[in-house]
Amino acid sequence: MQFKYRIYDKEFLDRDDISTSDLYRTLDELDVINERLGGYRASLNGLKQVLNKPKAVNNILDIGFGGGDFIKKMAQFAQKKQAPLFFYGVDLKQDCIDYAEKNLAEIKNKELICDDYRNIPPELLEKIDILHCSLFLHHLTDEEIVNLFQFGKTHQCIIVANDLHRNPIAYYSIKWLTALFSKSWLVKNDAGLSVRRAFKKPELEQFLSAAGYKDFEVQWSWAFRYRIIAYA
């Protein structure tokens, strides 16, 4: 099995015919995976770094937010830091909106939108300071990733993102872990495939450069993640 190049096989999670119960089980398990395998840590470290900069940050847009767990973690972090942030989330699946509304019931400084991020009204985009996404980029083609970064650059947004490192150790480890512990057929299928759809550091740097970002960093983060910070 080769890991030199990305593959583009579609994940089951990208299908439109997933039952609500199967999707909700998957979202529950993704929360555990992000907690134990560094997903939340990567994004929160990125947000912390951005908030330490002199430029004021008020509004964050989380793209493809799934169950809303990253919004919850970032909102809790902002509250501890006494940072007055407001969170917008956009996702294509109404089931994700319904799940996240319950999951984020105690988070008042948020608004969830069921749509493609490219359809967000210009008057809202003018408010956005940070575009965040986690485990979203690997669902896209190379061209779609560049387009997303260009979207951020056009609207003068800072990018804070994390996604997977395409690596054989990551692949076989997650296949083994999900075979043992997962009860979701979506997770069992998609976990390894996600790694094979994922990235090497130079690829992410190339996408950012192609989108017009010049001030950026791509840092490896445990476990087998890349954290992206790009300043418009």
ABEGO torsion letter per residue (X at the ends): XBAABBBABBBAAABAABBAAAAAAAAAAAAAAAAAAGAAAAAAAAAAAAAABABBBABBBBBGAEAGAAAAAAAAAAAAAGBBBBBBBBBABAAAAAAAAAAAAABABBBBBBBBAAABBAAAAAABABBBBBGAAAABBAAAAAAAAAAAAAAGBBBBBBBBBBBAAAAAAAAAAAAAABABAAAAAAAAAAAAABBBAAAAAAAAAAAGBABBBBBBBOBGBBBBBBBX
